[in-house]
Amino acid sequence: QTQYVDLGAQLININEKSLLAISFKNDEKWHTYWKNPGDAGLAIKLKFYKNDKLIKLNAHPWPTPKRYIEKGNMWAYGYGGKYTMYFDVNQSINNSNLKIVGEWLVCKDICIPGTRTINFKVDDNLSGGINSQFSTKELEENFHKLPIITKKESPVKIFLNKGLEQNQLSLDYIIEDVDFSKVSTKANILTPYHAFPFDYKHEYVYFDRKNKLIYGRMPIDWDGIYEDPIWEMPESGTFKKPLKAKFLIQYPSDKNPLIITKTFSHFSLTGHKSISATLKNLELQGDSKNSDITTGNKQVSGSIWKYIFFAFLGGLILN
């Protein structure tokens, strides 16, 4: 079934890199899914065959996904319109037939599984393609917009706290010196990749416009309880072994989104309560009713709240 999504391919050289650009074009208002599809859905899958033999190609980061709110307040991360994925290639595929098989779930009011197979001849100059949805210039521009994998310190400070419910954690973050004009309403600031035993829920974003701060929160269910034997969430807050989690960060700026890996050796037992006290008087994204930080009738500076925020998370204030 090929309806609602068209598939194309083009071999291209960008910055002296030989790349295979796989382009997609969705029908209007239909979306496919990112690596982490969200509450439901299936990520796009691509397979490559050289002369009918399955081969593996190294993938560059997928393009930045948008957020789609589906029926029942189901959140999905994925793509609409035209978009491109990129893979490294080399001369080993010269003078061969390259077959690409794409599979996806595409959704609008209903969801429909789709697949398409395309073939083209690669010449001895590592060039060729079929049905590309973009010009060469557009393919180059799209490539330079891809998220960047970094090991540098993230501009977003991320913390892990014990949640209010049993077997629940809370991922909290803070961003300083925010340009609110660059905050997207169509995408998460922080989008997680799959990382068992973390089952990520929806992101809540809070604005402190006066102090140019953004606070974010994402509840996490602990899925270790479904293992056999059960993997209990540690009561002490310290994991038996550090857990790694990967995130796509769309920092409010004109720069490329970042992909970071965070290692958690423990979580705070008290941080959630203290941060909640800060968040309750802030403006929740999409709701401008409570935009000031106050306690009673007295205005409290953002710098004080920021100190309290870090103090609790760093263990400087103990219950």
Disulfide bonds with the S-S distance in Angstrom:
Cys107-Cys111 2.00
